[in-house]
Amino acid sequence: MSKIASKNSQVFIGATPTQLTNVSDWSMSTARNAIDVSTIGTEWKEFLSGQITATGSCTMLFDPDDTEGSGVIESAMWNGTEITFYVRPEGSASGKVQYSFTALITAWDISAATEDAIKIALSFQATGAITKGTLPEGGTTPE
């Protein structure tokens, strides 16, 4: 069984991918709905495969000068605009996995605590399909 450290993980946003800096954690969750087609008079429930949904979150250290990353995300939250995300669990080396999708920012939270850095926590809702690909030679975004 292979073990992979998350320290190489990267999250990018935008049509021309810009790496989000100061990311301390991220998550992405997918789920498929089940459509209940059970009928009266049967012992066992029956289901059809339904639609897939994806949500996620990311926590970043606050940087008021980061207009390319967290500034774009904050604007997308206030304006209700979609953002393209690229999640690279193993980093940007050639042959590594990349998940790409378009999402709406559903929450943008800023917090501070004694003896801690100011943090931004964002949540997103994917709209449409997630594409799984691998990075080509040179680690650029796959077509």
MOSULQUI-V226297 format. One record per residue. N is the residue number from 0. PSI is psi in whole degrees, -180 to 180 (* if undefined). OMEGA is omega in radians with two decimals (NA if undefined). NEAR is the number of other ideal C-beta (glycine too) atoms within 8 Angstrom. Layout:
[[N/PSI/OMEGA/NEAR] [N/PSI/OMEGA/NEAR]]
//
This chain:
[[0/130/-3.12/2] [1/142/3.08/3] [2/137/-3.08/4] [3/126/3.09/7] [4/138/-3.12/5] [5/-5/-3.08/6] [6/-21/3.13/4] [7/-4/-3.13/8] [8/147/3.12/12] [9/147/3.05/11] [10/130/3.13/13] [11/155/3.04/13] [12/162/3.01/13] [13/161/3.14/10] [14/-43/2.96/4] [15/102/-2.93/4] [16/126/3.05/10] [17/126/-3.11/10] [18/134/3.01/8] [19/123/-3.14/14] [20/162/3.07/8] [21/28/3.09/11] [22/128/3.10/12] [23/-26/3.04/7] [24/158/3.07/6] [25/158/3.05/11] [26/153/3.08/7] [27/131/-3.09/9] [28/133/3.08/7] [29/150/3.13/8] [30/144/3.06/7] [31/129/3.09/8] [32/152/3.06/8] [33/129/-3.11/8] [34/119/-3.10/8] [35/118/3.11/7] [36/28/3.13/7] [37/151/3.12/8] [38/159/3.10/6] [39/142/3.07/3] [40/5/3.09/3] [41/149/-3.12/8] [42/-39/-3.04/2] [43/141/3.08/5] [44/151/3.08/6] [45/148/-3.09/9] [46/153/2.95/9] [47/153/3.09/7] [48/130/-3.12/6] [49/-159/-3.09/7] [50/159/3.12/5] [51/142/3.05/8] [52/153/3.12/9] [53/136/3.08/13] [54/168/3.11/11] [55/179/3.13/14] [56/164/-3.14/10] [57/139/3.06/13] [58/132/-3.14/11] [59/152/2.97/15] [60/138/-3.10/9] [61/130/3.07/11] [62/103/-3.08/10] [63/-16/3.14/4] [64/-2/-3.10/4] [65/81/-3.13/10] [66/-19/-3.10/6] [67/-23/-3.08/7] [68/-88/-3.07/15] [69/-29/3.08/12] [70/-40/3.10/9] [71/-41/3.14/13] [72/-44/3.12/15] [73/-43/3.11/10] [74/-42/3.13/9] [75/-36/3.10/13] [76/-51/-3.08/11] [77/-33/-3.06/6] [78/-8/3.13/6] [79/29/-3.13/6] [80/153/3.12/7] [81/151/3.08/8] [82/141/3.01/14] [83/130/3.10/12] [84/147/3.00/14] [85/116/3.14/12] [86/123/-3.13/14] [87/92/-3.05/15] [88/-31/-3.08/9] [89/12/-3.11/9] [90/-167/-2.98/8] [91/19/3.12/7] [92/153/3.13/8] [93/143/3.14/8] [94/-6/-3.13/5] [95/155/-3.10/13] [96/143/3.01/10] [97/133/3.01/13] [98/128/3.11/13] [99/144/-3.10/11] [100/162/3.05/12] [101/141/-3.08/9] [102/158/2.97/14] [103/141/3.06/11] [104/119/-3.08/12] [105/-14/3.07/7] [106/142/3.08/8] [107/106/-3.06/10] [108/135/3.06/7] [109/136/-3.10/9] [110/156/3.10/7] [111/148/3.11/7] [112/157/3.08/5] [113/135/3.12/3] [114/33/3.10/3] [115/159/3.09/7] [116/155/3.03/6] [117/134/-3.07/9] [118/152/3.03/13] [119/126/3.05/14] [120/124/3.13/12] [121/151/3.04/14] [122/149/3.13/10] [123/157/3.07/14] [124/117/3.11/10] [125/144/3.07/12] [126/110/-3.03/7] [127/-170/-3.02/5] [128/153/2.95/5] [129/132/3.11/9] [130/127/3.08/7] [131/126/3.12/6] [132/-178/3.03/8] [133/148/-3.11/8] [134/135/3.13/15] [135/179/3.08/8] [136/133/-3.13/4] [137/-11/3.06/5] [138/25/3.10/9] [139/175/-3.13/6] [140/130/3.12/9] [141/155/3.11/8] [142/*/NA/2]]
//
